[in-house]
Amino acid sequence: MKSIIISIGGSVILSEEVDVSFFKELASLLKKFSKQYKIFVIVGGGNVARKYIKLGRDLRFDEKVLDSIGIYVTRVNAKILTNIIEESNKDIPCTTDEAIEKDKPIVIMGGTTPGHSTDMVGAELAEKTGADLFIIATNVDGIYDKDPNKYSDAKQLKEVKIDQLIESYGTKWKSAGKNIVIDGPALGIIKRAKLVTYVVNGKRLDQLEKALTDQSFDGTKITI
């Protein structure tokens, strides 16, 4: 069965205000596409993880411990999502191999090990499963030339080459809790595996659905 990988940011799942209707609509969308595809969803830690990581950094925890804290938060976020999607696993996988072994139409997980973000987990799953599509669902409308949350003149990139992103951000892991659109290790896998990758605003489920059906969507296509 063909597969689709969705790496969804923790800030999409849980923002400052909890939107119950969003969870229901997301669950319905995933269920709809699970009839045609095996769907893997990797959930990030978002602002909750970043707050804990900041606390740990202020207390002088080392980077590996900070990463581990973030991973625990991603798994809590994943657990919330599994419990509103009947067709998904209830035990959260700790590795991509465990996720692949799950016999469910929708498989949900969080982070795995220190040294990368959940985007890399998604890219790793996409490579291992030979996924038809890798979607990064973040809290902004794709990739910009600079942070749109800080700069009003930031310009959206409709298409961007993977080499351009690697030149700008590298392929190394910077530090725990760093808030970037795609982490370096994920970029490395996208290039190596030649993954078809779209970046879209996960809060805009209409645009996520368009990306899933390969229609024109408000976001960014990463080209190899």
Secondary structure, DSSP 8 states (H G I E B T S, - for coil): --EEEEEE-HHHHS-SS--HHHHHHHHHHHHHHTTTSEEEEEE--HHHHHHHHHHHHHTT--HHHHHHHHHHHHHHHHHHHHTT-TTB-SS--SSHHHHHH--SSEEEE---SSSS-HHHHHHHHHHHHT-SEEEEEESSSSEESS-TTT-TT--EESEEEHHHHHHHH-SS---TT---SS-HHHHHHHHHHT--EEEEETT-HHHHHHHHTT---SEEEEE-
